Amino acid sequence: MIYYKLIRTKLTSEVWKLRFIADFHIHSRYSRATSKDMNLEGLSKWAKIKGISLLGTGDFTHPLWFQELKENLKEENYGIYSYNHTYFILTSEISFIYSQNKKLRRIHLIIFAPSLEIAFKINKILGKFSDLSVDGRPTIGKSMLEVLPLLWEISEDIHIIPAHAWTPWFSLFGSNSGFDSIEEAFGEYTDKIFAIETGLSSDPPMNWRLSFLDKISLISNSDAHSPSKIGREANMFDCDMNYKEIFDAIKSQDKNRFLFTIEFFPEEGKYHYDGHRNCNISLHPKESIKLKNICPVCKKTLTIGVLHRIEILADREEGFTPPNRIPYVNLVPLEEIIAQAINKDPSSPYVQKEYMRLIENLGDELSILLYRDISDIAKVSERVAMGIKLMRDKKISIKPGYDGVYGKIEIFNNEERQISLF
């Protein structure tokens, strides 16, 4: 029997409905630069803290991780597995590096599998092109167009979604090695691509500026490399928790079942603006264009960020909203709000202690950020309550991220410190 987390939304503030939040894209401890706590125990623990009911396994292509999944996951529904009351869906990220049209392409894709048996068959195919034991996110030096059809022959329920579609270095539309359209990338298999992951440096309104994405669903995931980053972006559903139902909701952009995405403020992402981190240069695209995309310090080409790349490909003005698109909400991680509320580093013991105190008294993080009444939060911490109110009202300022440097959020400026909570 599938357990659903009870969540109260603003749209139905008087009614508790059966809904769940899903974060499909994470990594295990077998990926490079990941925490040793990215194991099933750690993932299950932090999913509960964060408020995530359905979590991607990540890295099912890695043989040791796949063995752990086989030994510990219990099948609960079609394509849905459980471990310690947390639900999992089989996912893995693949890095393709190859040449097409005389240009080097570096593309990351999320692969979804409906069962361990099918995941095993996927691994058999991919193992012909890469040593899967080297990294949880394997690199394949073949064209996507050669490899993906072999996977789709296994099962029509294998789904491919381009990961963090706009980041400069490893993505579908990336400024350094990506494509200008889905058709250019996938050719005759374009119809197989029904969704993209927006990534931390873009949000839905930025993607809405491209008319060729109107029929493409937008999903958001954390791409977490450590447990505390789970759920920093995610997806809210109101549907049966089974593989087919979830993907039908995504494909159809059914707002009754795929309710909204949870987003970073895109300025906080580490590739939003153009720039050079070694030169401490951060530039809005308009400034970069004036400089012909050349760094004013070292005179080398700037790293072109997501905002600039979207500006190049967009055929609509900023602010355009297509009809019937899935809603979204921007959030700031609770640790960041606490850190600014008490003027400490987010990783400090003081912040971690206060974080757990809020969780113990108010429930999981996403419920606190999204739904808990400000008056209830204020009973535990008035400063944090004020910060959450400012976030919900979008009365914050952000110094945009660039060239791998995360943006910096300022929640409590001098004027806002004087704002009354009520």
PEQUI-V56391 format. One record per backbone hydrogen bond with DSSP energy under -1.0 kcal/mol. CO is the residue of the C=O (numbers start at 1). NH is the residue of the N-H. E is the energy in kcal/mol with one decimal. If there is no record, write none. Layout:
co = <CO | CO>
nh = <NH | NH>
e = <E | E>
This chain:
co = <5 | 7 | 12 | 17 | 20 | 21 | 21 | 22 | 23 | 25 | 28 | 30 | 35 | 37 | 38 | 39 | 40 | 41 | 42 | 43 | 44 | 45 | 46 | 47 | 47 | 49 | 50 | 53 | 54 | 55 | 59 | 62 | 63 | 64 | 65 | 66 | 67 | 68 | 69 | 74 | 77 | 78 | 80 | 80 | 81 | 82 | 83 | 86 | 87 | 88 | 89 | 90 | 91 | 92 | 94 | 95 | 96 | 98 | 103 | 105 | 107 | 108 | 109 | 110 | 111 | 112 | 115 | 116 | 117 | 118 | 119 | 120 | 121 | 122 | 123 | 125 | 126 | 126 | 130 | 131 | 138 | 140 | 143 | 143 | 144 | 147 | 148 | 149 | 151 | 151 | 155 | 159 | 161 | 162 | 164 | 165 | 168 | 172 | 174 | 177 | 181 | 182 | 183 | 186 | 187 | 189 | 190 | 194 | 196 | 197 | 199 | 203 | 204 | 207 | 209 | 210 | 211 | 213 | 217 | 219 | 224 | 225 | 226 | 227 | 229 | 234 | 235 | 236 | 236 | 237 | 240 | 242 | 243 | 244 | 245 | 246 | 247 | 248 | 249 | 254 | 254 | 257 | 260 | 261 | 262 | 263 | 265 | 266 | 267 | 268 | 269 | 270 | 271 | 272 | 274 | 275 | 276 | 277 | 281 | 283 | 284 | 284 | 285 | 286 | 287 | 288 | 289 | 291 | 293 | 295 | 300 | 303 | 305 | 306 | 307 | 308 | 309 | 310 | 317 | 327 | 329 | 333 | 334 | 335 | 336 | 337 | 338 | 339 | 345 | 348 | 349 | 350 | 351 | 352 | 353 | 354 | 355 | 356 | 357 | 358 | 359 | 364 | 365 | 366 | 367 | 367 | 373 | 374 | 377 | 377 | 381 | 382 | 383 | 384 | 385 | 386 | 387 | 388 | 389 | 390 | 391 | 397 | 399 | 401 | 402 | 405 | 408 | 410 | 413 | 415 | 416>
nh = <19 | 17 | 15 | 7 | 237 | 53 | 54 | 235 | 56 | 223 | 31 | 136 | 38 | 39 | 29 | 43 | 44 | 45 | 46 | 47 | 48 | 49 | 50 | 51 | 52 | 365 | 366 | 87 | 23 | 89 | 62 | 66 | 67 | 68 | 69 | 70 | 71 | 72 | 73 | 82 | 80 | 243 | 76 | 77 | 88 | 74 | 86 | 83 | 55 | 81 | 57 | 113 | 60 | 111 | 109 | 140 | 107 | 105 | 100 | 98 | 96 | 163 | 94 | 161 | 92 | 159 | 119 | 120 | 121 | 122 | 123 | 124 | 125 | 126 | 127 | 128 | 129 | 130 | 132 | 134 | 95 | 97 | 146 | 147 | 148 | 151 | 152 | 153 | 154 | 155 | 158 | 112 | 110 | 197 | 167 | 173 | 176 | 179 | 178 | 106 | 185 | 186 | 187 | 189 | 190 | 192 | 193 | 217 | 219 | 165 | 202 | 207 | 208 | 210 | 315 | 213 | 214 | 216 | 196 | 198 | 27 | 35 | 229 | 230 | 232 | 262 | 22 | 259 | 260 | 20 | 242 | 246 | 247 | 248 | 249 | 250 | 251 | 252 | 254 | 257 | 258 | 238 | 236 | 329 | 234 | 331 | 268 | 269 | 401 | 407 | 272 | 404 | 306 | 307 | 283 | 303 | 281 | 280 | 276 | 274 | 287 | 288 | 289 | 290 | 291 | 293 | 292 | 294 | 302 | 299 | 295 | 275 | 309 | 310 | 311 | 312 | 313 | 314 | 320 | 261 | 263 | 337 | 338 | 339 | 340 | 341 | 342 | 344 | 348 | 352 | 353 | 354 | 355 | 356 | 357 | 358 | 359 | 360 | 361 | 362 | 363 | 368 | 369 | 370 | 371 | 372 | 377 | 378 | 380 | 381 | 385 | 386 | 387 | 388 | 389 | 390 | 391 | 392 | 393 | 395 | 394 | 410 | 408 | 273 | 405 | 402 | 399 | 397 | 417 | 418 | 419>
e = <-1.2 | -1.1 | -1.9 | -1.3 | -3.0 | -1.7 | -2.0 | -2.2 | -3.0 | -2.3 | -1.7 | -1.5 | -1.6 | -2.2 | -1.7 | -3.1 | -2.4 | -2.3 | -2.4 | -2.2 | -1.5 | -1.6 | -2.7 | -2.1 | -2.7 | -2.5 | -2.2 | -2.0 | -2.3 | -1.8 | -2.1 | -3.0 | -1.9 | -1.8 | -2.5 | -2.5 | -2.1 | -1.7 | -2.4 | -2.2 | -2.2 | -3.2 | -2.9 | -1.7 | -3.3 | -2.2 | -1.5 | -2.4 | -3.0 | -2.8 | -2.3 | -2.2 | -1.5 | -3.5 | -2.5 | -3.2 | -2.7 | -3.9 | -2.5 | -2.0 | -3.3 | -2.3 | -2.8 | -2.3 | -1.6 | -1.5 | -2.4 | -2.2 | -1.5 | -2.4 | -2.4 | -1.8 | -1.8 | -2.8 | -2.3 | -1.6 | -1.7 | -1.1 | -1.1 | -1.6 | -2.8 | -2.4 | -1.3 | -1.5 | -2.8 | -1.0 | -2.3 | -1.3 | -1.4 | -1.1 | -1.3 | -2.6 | -3.0 | -2.5 | -1.5 | -2.8 | -1.9 | -3.9 | -2.0 | -1.1 | -1.3 | -3.0 | -2.2 | -2.6 | -1.8 | -2.0 | -2.0 | -2.8 | -2.5 | -2.9 | -1.1 | -1.5 | -2.4 | -1.8 | -1.7 | -1.9 | -1.9 | -1.5 | -2.2 | -2.2 | -1.6 | -2.9 | -1.8 | -1.5 | -1.7 | -3.0 | -3.1 | -1.6 | -1.0 | -2.1 | -2.1 | -2.5 | -2.1 | -2.1 | -2.2 | -2.0 | -2.8 | -2.3 | -1.4 | -1.5 | -3.6 | -3.0 | -3.0 | -2.0 | -1.4 | -3.0 | -2.7 | -1.3 | -2.6 | -2.2 | -1.0 | -2.6 | -3.4 | -2.0 | -2.6 | -2.2 | -2.6 | -1.1 | -2.3 | -2.1 | -1.1 | -2.1 | -2.7 | -1.5 | -1.4 | -3.2 | -1.6 | -1.2 | -2.7 | -1.5 | -3.4 | -1.5 | -2.1 | -2.7 | -1.9 | -1.9 | -1.7 | -2.4 | -1.6 | -1.6 | -3.0 | -1.8 | -2.7 | -2.6 | -2.0 | -2.1 | -2.1 | -2.5 | -2.1 | -2.2 | -2.5 | -2.1 | -2.7 | -2.1 | -1.8 | -2.2 | -2.2 | -2.6 | -1.6 | -2.6 | -2.1 | -1.9 | -2.7 | -2.5 | -2.4 | -2.2 | -2.1 | -2.6 | -1.5 | -2.7 | -2.2 | -2.3 | -2.2 | -2.5 | -2.3 | -2.5 | -2.2 | -2.8 | -2.2 | -3.0 | -1.5 | -3.6 | -2.2 | -3.1 | -2.5 | -1.5 | -3.1 | -2.5 | -1.7 | -1.4 | -1.3>
